[in-house]
Amino acid sequence: MQQSVVSMILFLYIFISVALLFFNIIYMLSSGTKSKVMKYTIRREMDEQRSIMENVPAMVDQRYRRRLYRKIKNEYGLLICVEALEKNYGRLEEDNITEYMIACRNVIFDAAAVYRKKEAMERALFAYFISLLPEKAVPEYYRMGELLLAYLDHSTVYCRENVLQALYTLGNENALIRALQMLQENRWYHEPKLLSDGMLHYRGDKNDLARRLWNQKWGDQMKTVLIRFMTRLEEDMSDLVLPELETGRNELCFAAIRYFATHINREAEPVLLKILREDGDTAVAAAQTLGNYPDESVKEALHSRQWDVRRNSAESLMKMKFSKEEIARLCSDEDRYAREMFIYVLESRGKTGCWEQ
Amino acid sequence: MIYATYLLLSVSVGAWDLYYANKMRRIKNEIRHDFYFPVSILVPAYNEEVTIVDSIESLLKLNYRLYEIIIVDDGSSDDTVKVLVEHFKMRMEHRPIRKRLMCEQEKAVYKAEGLRVPVTLISKHNGGKGDALNMGINASAYPYFLCIDADSMLQTDSLEKIVQPVMEEDNVVAVGGLVRAAQSLKIKDGKRVGYRMPWNLVTSMQIMEYDRSFLAARILMDRFNGNMIISGAFGLFKKDVVIAAGGYDRETLGEDMELVVRLHVFFRLFLDVVRVTAFIGYKKRKKQWGNIKRVKQGGV
């Protein structure tokens, strides 16, 4: 009896496996056909978009708008539009695309409302579509930022990333701030690097954005993101970052130290030297940053018990100028580890001799 | 019966996950970034004079902004070191290496000049693959390392794909890639342009087993964070996590599996070992029975 049950189950498995095999064969054949059909459809869409973009107000009539709405309200149609638009970007003048997007504005807003009720995957696609907007069309779509905020709820990391990219494109500061607040309030993890680098694509005034963001209430993780963002900006925001140097909170302190590596500020120097002397975790970053603040104290850090501090100090010393005697002294230091590191960095920079002050 | 159930489940789950992942990518659900995390590629080598230069040349063509290559010669008795030094015009340097993990002493360190990517060659006393990888970890400069075999070839987008899961979740500390036999492929300019089963029965069985393991079993185990292995032919790890766990075991044969199991034990709930389902890494496989035996015995 037991044997017959096992046999039946095994036959069932064999049946399922054979069915899976047939399914796979049919899937492979059909996906080959599907991808050819898709390529053809995209080409046709590209041609249609091109002919309309070259004659925008006349061609974008009520009938076209209704057709466009029917097309983009489902995911497949939207994908075709997106692929065609991406390819047309390289082939048409941006002004043509701008006029087209402005003329279709109402349709796209209507579609945004439809996509709000769809799955996260489809919402992500719509947000990606918005992130393709040309710069001159952005003022007409400013309000889209508020609509996209609703996409963040019950979503995936991909959807959130695409929404953020769309918000950077729209240059809607209020919506972007609200989106970041939602990330923090709901504790949705979003890679800090994606956030800080993504903000560089913000189409509005980035310096203004940075200052406005800084004035909100954030936890350490978001503050770290903001400092990394500010590090890549040209405007000096040392007044905001300097207090964070002394917080003693590692991630924040690391980010602040790296800020002062690119934005030289003499007021930060004593704090950086203090961090270096304390020889904690953040001393590693301080040793590297102090290469831009020539100070004899960096030589002492060559004797640090931390390997990375010794290496970074040696690298920083390469940015300073020394006399022959000083080089010789460092190359024959009693501390074997300091000596080894200094000579290695010296040789790797090709500085076999000395460089005079 | 139990194994049949496991096979069926793994194939079904694997097929579904792959379909879903493909669909997501098609409709722009993926993390795209110009500048991912910097990665150190560790290449342990033992008597690889025939293939090592081609492998390193393929690594230099990866589409990735910031990475370095560290080749660790594990006391080869052939001309592996000589071939590399001559081909890449390397020069010796007196580089101090921070030994956070136990490994044999290095004999010499070489660095290549003028290449797009920093390439370092460390020649050391023989200690096994685990030992060589530990040396590579000690010498690496970046927070993530990718271990590959010296006879592996990577697709040009391999690094980009394997780093993405790390950006998607904060508790991912290791990511495995798909390894396939090179005999089943046609590769052009670092891109896979064709894939078919060869006529040779033994090679075909090897290829099927690789595909079953990577595309089915491991995807199923990922669902429960139960993946016990990330292939040493292509696996990405967070460096400080591996160092905290003690690095690779120098005495064992299956050092890749041993490390992953130890990471599970070490971190318990904090570990998420994830699989990457992409056709990324290819490993040359020979069809002779003799060579299969050598692979089983864990030769480098």
Chai-1 contact restraints between the chains, C-beta under 6 A:
chainA,res_idxA,chainB,res_idxB,connection_type,confidence,min_distance_angstrom,max_distance_angstrom,comment,restraint_id
A,V6,B,M1,contact,1.0,0.0,6.0,A-B,restraint_1
A,Y13,B,A4,contact,1.0,0.0,6.0,A-B,restraint_2
A,Y13,B,L8,contact,1.0,0.0,6.0,A-B,restraint_3
A,L79,B,I27,contact,1.0,0.0,6.0,A-B,restraint_4
A,M121,B,N29,contact,1.0,0.0,6.0,A-B,restraint_5
A,A124,B,N29,contact,1.0,0.0,6.0,A-B,restraint_6
A,L125,B,I27,contact,1.0,0.0,6.0,A-B,restraint_7
A,L125,B,K28,contact,1.0,0.0,6.0,A-B,restraint_8
A,Y128,B,K28,contact,1.0,0.0,6.0,A-B,restraint_9
A,V157,B,E168,contact,1.0,0.0,6.0,A-B,restraint_10
A,Y158,B,N29,contact,1.0,0.0,6.0,A-B,restraint_11
A,E161,B,I31,contact,1.0,0.0,6.0,A-B,restraint_12
A,Y189,B,D170,contact,1.0,0.0,6.0,A-B,restraint_13
A,E191,B,M167,contact,1.0,0.0,6.0,A-B,restraint_14
A,W307,B,R98,contact,1.0,0.0,6.0,A-B,restraint_15
A,E340,B,P96,contact,1.0,0.0,6.0,A-B,restraint_16
A,M341,B,P96,contact,1.0,0.0,6.0,A-B,restraint_17
A,Y344,B,H94,contact,1.0,0.0,6.0,A-B,restraint_18
A,Y344,B,R95,contact,1.0,0.0,6.0,A-B,restraint_19
A,Y344,B,P96,contact,1.0,0.0,6.0,A-B,restraint_20
